Amino acid sequence: MTSTEPVTVVRTGRAGRYADWRIAPELLRSWHRHALCGGVVGEVFFAADEEYPPVRQHRERVAKSICAACPVRQPCALYALVHRELHGVWGGLSEADRRRRLAHP
């Protein structure tokens, strides 16, 4: 029998900073199906080769604004932290944001 009660994410290495997030069990399994980024061009979330800093900052602001309205922002960010995603904006966290959070739990 599958529970429908929200799950408190358990500390997983340095991603434990998010241990207080309460995520519904069905979102832990299928969060990507509900993500707003599914219909957006991938270049918004992932850098082009040799991207200039002002272009990167603008692109990341656009991506983060999409993430801010996304119903699965937390499971997406948690996925990126736990799996050590090196590239892109995930759950409103840029590459630099994730490095900082993992370095300072």
C-alpha positions in Angstrom: 0.0 0.0 0.0 1.4 3.4 -1.0 1.2 6.3 1.5 -0.1 9.7 0.5 1.3 11.5 3.5 4.1 14.0 2.8 7.5 12.7 3.4 10.2 14.6 5.3 13.3 14.3 3.3 16.0 12.5 5.3 19.5 13.9 5.5 21.5 12.6 2.5 25.1 13.7 2.8 25.6 17.4 2.4 22.1 17.8 0.8 20.8 17.5 4.4 20.4 21.2 4.4 17.0 20.4 3.0 16.0 17.8 5.6 13.0 19.9 6.6 11.4 19.8 3.1 8.1 17.9 3.1 7.5 16.3 -0.3 4.6 14.2 -1.3 5.7 10.6 -2.0 4.3 10.7 -5.6 6.5 13.7 -6.3 9.6 11.9 -5.2 8.9 9.3 -7.8 7.6 11.5 -10.7 8.5 15.1 -10.0 9.9 15.6 -13.5 6.5 15.0 -15.1 5.1 18.0 -13.3 8.0 20.4 -13.9 7.3 23.7 -15.7 10.6 23.5 -17.6 9.4 20.5 -19.6 8.0 22.8 -22.4 10.9 25.3 -22.3 14.0 25.3 -24.5 16.9 23.7 -22.7 19.2 26.6 -23.4 17.4 28.6 -20.7 18.5 26.1 -18.1 21.9 25.1 -19.5 24.9 27.3 -20.5 26.2 27.5 -24.0 29.9 27.0 -24.6 31.9 30.1 -23.7 28.9 32.0 -22.3 29.8 35.6 -21.2 29.0 36.5 -17.6 26.2 39.0 -18.4 24.5 36.5 -20.7 24.8 33.8 -18.0 23.4 36.1 -15.3 20.4 37.0 -17.5 19.8 33.3 -18.5 19.9 32.2 -14.9 17.5 34.9 -13.8 15.0 33.7 -16.5 15.5 30.1 -15.5 15.1 30.9 -11.8 11.9 32.8 -12.4 10.4 29.7 -14.1 11.6 27.6 -11.2 10.0 30.0 -8.7 6.6 29.2 -10.0 7.2 25.5 -10.4 5.2 23.1 -8.2 8.1 20.6 -8.0 10.9 23.1 -7.3 12.0 21.4 -4.1 12.2 17.8 -5.3 14.1 19.1 -8.4 16.6 21.0 -6.3 17.0 18.0 -4.0 17.6 15.7 -7.0 20.4 18.0 -8.3 22.1 18.2 -4.9 21.9 14.5 -4.1 23.1 13.5 -7.6 25.7 16.2 -7.7 24.5 17.7 -11.0 27.3 19.8 -12.4 25.5 21.8 -15.0 22.4 23.9 -15.3 19.7 25.4 -13.2 17.7 22.8 -11.2 15.0 23.7 -8.8 16.0 27.4 -8.8 19.6 26.6 -7.9 22.4 27.5 -10.3 25.7 25.6 -10.6 27.3 28.1 -8.2 24.3 28.0 -5.8 24.6 24.2 -5.5 28.4 24.3 -5.0 27.9 26.8 -2.2 25.2 24.8 -0.5 27.2 21.6 -0.7 30.3 23.3 0.6 28.5 24.9 3.6 25.9 22.4 4.9 
